[in-house]
Amino acid sequence: MTTGRVSRERRGHVLCIGLDRAAKRNAFDLPLWDDLCRAYAELDADDELRVGVLHAHGDHFTGGLDLPQWAPVFSSGAWHVPEGGLDALGLTTRPVKKPVIAAIQGICLTIGIELALATDLRIASTTARFGQIEVKRGIYPVGGATLRFPREVGWGNAMRWLLTGDEFDAAEALRIGLVQEVVPPGEELARALALAQVIAAQAPLGVYATLASSRAAIPVAEHAAALRLLPDLVPIMKSDDVQEGLRAFAARQPGQFKGK
């Protein structure tokens, strides 16, 4: 079993943060999550770094969570963030204070969309396929999609994909505003880097103040709702439907849910 890690590459004032578990479609095991949180803390703390670019090695951004590994975390009612790290979803610790741009290719499921929603700009390849598929696994999104998806793309557009778990393509992501640009395959990282370099060339204090001011306008109710995400999942984790979801996940089959 390959263990996830995160690559770091400095491009001047830009830190490229790369999900590196390509053999498993960058599915998030706990080591990959921990290393991502540490990379965000590095971006935040280093005064020479002004912008981050989140990308993924291989053909896919991420296949989502390695669900069996995360079941104990979800049952605990609290997100795990390693010591010295920053929550890459910006839910349980303060978010990174510097802009982050996401470059997305291939499949981008569950936590992939939520990580993208936690960034400030998103570039997708035409190959990108998105899916917030938690409802197909007996659970619900607890990484911020229920909060940020409606805010970013509008209620109806968000519910269309949150409540069905259907996949959608890059053209639809652009139409609803989930991503800001769609580029040919293989060009997503270069385009994200180009935008990051433009931002990094601006006055850093002005950039950080702009980001902080924009975040301050987010309703307080969203922050309160974020605190309920994992606690509200705890009783669901004890349901028969979750066991059916885990079985369906392992068997790569649709679940047969009964609401119990």
Backbone torsions as a table, in degrees:
resi	resn	phi	psi	omega
1	MET	NA	124.5	176.8
2	THR	-76.4	142.5	178.2
3	THR	-103.5	134.8	-176.5
4	GLY	-71.9	149.3	174.0
5	ARG	-146.3	173.9	180.0
6	VAL	-126.4	125.8	175.7
7	SER	-82.5	154.0	176.6
8	ARG	-131.7	128.6	177.5
9	GLU	-137.3	125.3	179.7
10	ARG	-90.4	130.0	174.2
11	ARG	-122.4	83.2	-173.7
12	GLY	66.3	-120.4	179.6
13	HIS	-89.7	9.0	-177.6
14	VAL	-109.2	135.3	175.1
15	LEU	-107.9	117.6	174.6
16	CYS	-86.5	122.4	-176.3
17	ILE	-113.2	110.7	-171.3
18	GLY	-112.7	120.6	173.0
19	LEU	-65.5	127.0	-171.6
20	ASP	-132.4	74.1	169.3
21	ARG	-141.0	50.4	-169.5
22	ALA	-60.4	-31.3	-179.5
23	ALA	-63.3	-21.5	177.9
24	LYS	-114.8	29.6	-178.7
25	ARG	54.2	32.4	179.4
26	ASN	55.3	32.4	173.5
27	ALA	-62.9	138.7	-173.3
28	PHE	-81.3	107.6	162.3
29	ASP	-90.3	176.2	-177.0
30	LEU	-66.5	-39.2	177.1
31	PRO	-60.8	-36.7	178.4
32	LEU	-65.2	-43.4	177.6
33	TRP	-61.0	-47.1	-178.6
34	ASP	-59.2	-44.3	-177.3
35	ASP	-68.8	-33.7	176.5
36	LEU	-64.5	-42.5	178.1
37	CYS	-62.3	-37.7	178.0
38	ARG	-69.0	-36.4	178.0
39	ALA	-65.4	-39.0	177.1
40	TYR	-64.6	-37.3	177.4
41	ALA	-66.0	-36.7	177.9
42	GLU	-64.5	-44.6	177.1
43	LEU	-59.2	-43.1	-176.7
44	ASP	-65.2	-39.8	-169.4
45	ALA	-86.2	-27.1	-173.1
46	ASP	-84.2	115.8	-177.3
47	ASP	-66.6	-19.7	178.4
48	GLU	-78.8	-16.2	179.7
49	LEU	-97.6	130.3	-175.5
50	ARG	-118.0	-22.7	-177.6
51	VAL	-145.1	145.3	173.6
52	GLY	-112.1	148.8	172.5
53	VAL	-123.2	116.2	178.0
54	LEU	-93.5	123.1	-179.6
55	HIS	-142.7	-175.0	-177.9
56	ALA	-140.8	142.2	174.4
57	HIS	-79.5	151.7	178.8
58	GLY	87.4	-162.9	-173.0
59	ASP	-86.3	-12.9	-171.9
60	HIS	-132.7	146.7	176.8
61	PHE	-68.6	-61.6	170.8
62	THR	-165.2	141.3	173.9
63	GLY	-80.4	4.6	178.2
64	GLY	101.3	-155.6	-177.6
65	LEU	-82.3	142.7	167.7
66	ASP	-78.7	84.7	-161.1
67	LEU	-54.3	-43.7	-179.9
68	PRO	-58.0	-34.4	178.1
69	GLN	-68.0	-30.1	-174.4
70	TRP	-90.3	-12.7	-179.1
71	ALA	-55.0	-44.5	177.8
72	PRO	-63.5	-35.4	178.0
73	VAL	-64.5	-46.0	-179.3
74	PHE	-64.7	-36.9	179.3
75	SER	-69.2	-23.1	-178.4
76	SER	-76.0	-22.2	179.9
77	GLY	82.0	13.7	-178.6
78	ALA	-146.8	135.8	174.1
79	TRP	-65.8	143.0	174.9
80	HIS	-92.5	123.8	173.7
81	VAL	-128.1	125.3	-176.1
82	PRO	-67.0	154.4	177.8
83	GLU	-58.3	132.4	-179.0
84	GLY	83.2	-1.4	-179.7
85	GLY	-98.1	168.0	172.1
86	LEU	-117.3	132.7	177.0
87	ASP	-55.5	115.5	-178.0
88	ALA	-67.0	-16.8	175.6
89	LEU	-89.8	-10.9	178.3
90	GLY	64.7	34.2	-177.3
91	LEU	-105.9	-39.4	-172.2
92	THR	-109.9	-17.4	169.6
93	THR	-122.1	172.8	174.1
94	ARG	-63.9	149.3	178.6
95	PRO	-73.1	161.1	173.8
96	VAL	-57.3	138.1	-172.3
97	LYS	-83.5	-3.5	-176.9
98	LYS	-111.2	154.3	-179.1
99	PRO	-63.8	145.8	175.4
100	VAL	-130.4	134.9	177.8
101	ILE	-113.8	136.1	178.4
102	ALA	-101.8	138.0	173.5
103	ALA	-117.2	116.5	-167.6
104	ILE	-120.2	132.6	175.6
105	GLN	-139.2	157.1	176.2
106	GLY	62.2	-149.3	-177.4
107	ILE	-75.7	141.8	179.3
108	CYS	-140.8	95.0	-173.2
109	LEU	-112.9	152.4	171.5
110	THR	44.1	-104.4	-175.8
111	ILE	-62.0	-22.2	176.9
112	GLY	-63.2	-46.6	176.5
113	ILE	-64.0	-39.8	-177.4
114	GLU	-68.2	-37.2	174.3
115	LEU	-65.5	-39.6	177.8
116	ALA	-63.6	-42.4	179.1
117	LEU	-64.2	-24.4	178.4
118	ALA	-83.5	-7.6	175.9
119	THR	-89.7	-179.9	-173.5
120	ASP	-105.3	-23.7	175.2
121	LEU	-143.6	147.6	-176.9
122	ARG	-135.6	127.2	177.2
123	ILE	-114.9	132.6	-179.2
124	ALA	-123.8	145.4	168.9
125	SER	-76.3	156.4	174.6
126	THR	-62.3	-17.9	179.2
127	THR	-80.0	-10.4	-171.9
128	ALA	-65.5	139.1	175.4
129	ARG	-132.5	128.4	-172.7
130	PHE	-112.6	148.4	174.9
131	GLY	-161.2	123.9	174.0
132	GLN	-100.4	83.0	-161.6
133	ILE	-99.8	15.3	-176.2
134	GLU	-56.2	-36.7	-178.7
135	VAL	-63.7	-18.9	175.3
136	LYS	-80.9	-7.6	-177.3
137	ARG	-115.9	9.4	175.8
138	GLY	86.7	5.1	-178.9
139	ILE	-125.1	-164.5	175.1
140	TYR	-139.8	162.4	-176.5
141	PRO	-66.1	125.9	-179.7
142	VAL	-120.6	13.4	178.9
143	GLY	-104.4	15.1	175.0
144	GLY	112.1	-7.3	-177.2
145	ALA	-63.1	-37.8	-179.5
146	THR	-66.2	-21.8	179.9
147	LEU	-92.0	-46.1	-169.0
148	ARG	-93.1	-31.5	-179.4
149	PHE	-59.6	-51.1	177.6
150	PRO	-61.0	-37.6	-180.0
151	ARG	-65.2	-39.6	-175.0
152	GLU	-78.7	-37.9	-170.8
153	VAL	-120.2	-1.9	-177.2
154	GLY	94.8	152.1	-172.5
155	TRP	-59.3	-53.9	-175.8
156	GLY	-62.9	-43.4	178.0
157	ASN	-61.2	-40.4	-179.9
158	ALA	-68.0	-46.6	-177.9
159	MET	-64.6	-31.3	177.7
160	ARG	-53.8	-38.2	-175.2
161	TRP	-101.4	-31.3	179.3
162	LEU	-69.2	-40.3	-172.9
163	LEU	-85.5	-20.1	179.5
164	THR	-98.2	-28.2	-173.3
165	GLY	71.8	8.5	179.4
166	ASP	-65.9	153.9	173.2
167	GLU	-85.4	152.7	174.7
168	PHE	-140.8	160.4	-172.1
169	ASP	-99.4	-179.2	-176.4
170	ALA	-65.6	-34.2	179.1
171	ALA	-63.1	-41.4	177.5
172	GLU	-68.3	-39.2	177.6
173	ALA	-60.0	-38.8	177.5
174	LEU	-70.3	-41.6	-178.7
175	ARG	-59.0	-42.2	-176.1
176	ILE	-87.5	-10.3	177.6
177	GLY	94.5	11.3	175.6
178	LEU	-67.0	-37.0	173.9
179	VAL	-119.1	156.2	-177.0
180	GLN	-97.6	-24.6	178.3
181	GLU	-146.6	149.2	172.9
182	VAL	-122.8	130.9	-174.7
183	VAL	-128.5	164.0	178.4
184	PRO	-60.2	156.4	-179.5
185	PRO	-54.6	135.0	178.5
186	GLY	88.3	-6.7	-177.8
187	GLU	-104.0	-2.2	-174.0
188	GLU	-65.5	-40.7	-179.2
189	LEU	-69.6	-42.5	179.2
190	ALA	-60.9	-40.3	-179.8
191	ARG	-68.6	-41.7	177.4
192	ALA	-62.3	-41.3	178.1
193	LEU	-64.0	-39.8	179.3
194	ALA	-61.9	-43.9	177.6
195	LEU	-66.4	-38.8	179.1
196	ALA	-62.7	-38.9	179.4
197	GLN	-66.7	-36.6	176.5
198	VAL	-63.1	-46.0	179.8
199	ILE	-65.0	-41.3	-178.1
200	ALA	-64.9	-22.7	180.0
201	ALA	-81.5	-10.2	179.9
202	GLN	-83.3	171.3	-179.6
203	ALA	-64.9	116.2	-174.1
204	PRO	-56.9	-43.7	-177.8
205	LEU	-63.5	-37.0	177.2
206	GLY	-66.7	-40.5	178.0
207	VAL	-63.3	-47.1	-177.4
208	TYR	-66.1	-37.2	179.0
209	ALA	-67.3	-39.0	177.2
210	THR	-60.5	-45.0	179.8
211	LEU	-64.3	-45.9	-178.9
212	ALA	-63.7	-40.8	179.8
213	SER	-65.2	-42.0	179.2
214	SER	-63.8	-41.1	179.4
215	ARG	-67.6	-32.4	-179.5
216	ALA	-65.5	-20.7	-179.7
217	ALA	-82.6	-8.9	178.3
218	ILE	-68.1	131.2	-176.3
219	PRO	-55.0	141.3	178.8
220	VAL	-59.0	-30.6	-179.2
221	ALA	-59.8	-30.3	178.4
222	GLU	-66.0	-39.9	178.8
223	HIS	-66.1	-39.0	178.1
224	ALA	-65.5	-40.5	179.1
225	ALA	-65.2	-33.4	179.2
226	ALA	-61.7	-34.0	-179.8
227	LEU	-68.2	-19.1	-177.5
228	ARG	-93.9	-8.6	-172.2
229	LEU	-57.2	-57.6	-178.5
230	LEU	-72.1	-45.0	177.8
231	PRO	-56.4	-36.4	-179.9
232	ASP	-73.4	-16.7	177.2
233	LEU	-82.5	-24.1	-173.9
234	VAL	-53.9	-52.0	179.1
235	PRO	-64.1	-31.4	177.5
236	ILE	-65.1	-35.0	-179.3
237	MET	-63.5	-18.5	179.5
238	LYS	-91.1	1.7	-174.5
239	SER	-84.0	159.3	173.8
240	ASP	-64.7	-31.3	-178.7
241	ASP	-63.3	-34.8	177.8
242	VAL	-65.8	-41.9	177.0
243	GLN	-61.8	-39.4	176.9
244	GLU	-66.4	-37.9	177.6
245	GLY	-63.7	-41.8	177.3
246	LEU	-64.6	-40.4	177.5
247	ARG	-62.9	-45.0	-179.9
248	ALA	-64.4	-38.1	177.4
249	PHE	-60.0	-48.3	-178.6
250	ALA	-65.8	-36.3	-177.3
251	ALA	-87.5	-6.6	-176.6
252	ARG	56.3	46.4	-179.5
253	GLN	-127.7	159.9	172.0
254	PRO	-66.8	145.3	177.2
255	GLY	-80.3	153.7	175.1
256	GLN	-112.3	93.8	-170.7
257	PHE	-96.0	147.2	-176.7
258	LYS	-123.2	0.3	179.4
259	GLY	71.5	29.9	-179.4
260	LYS	-129.4	NA	NA
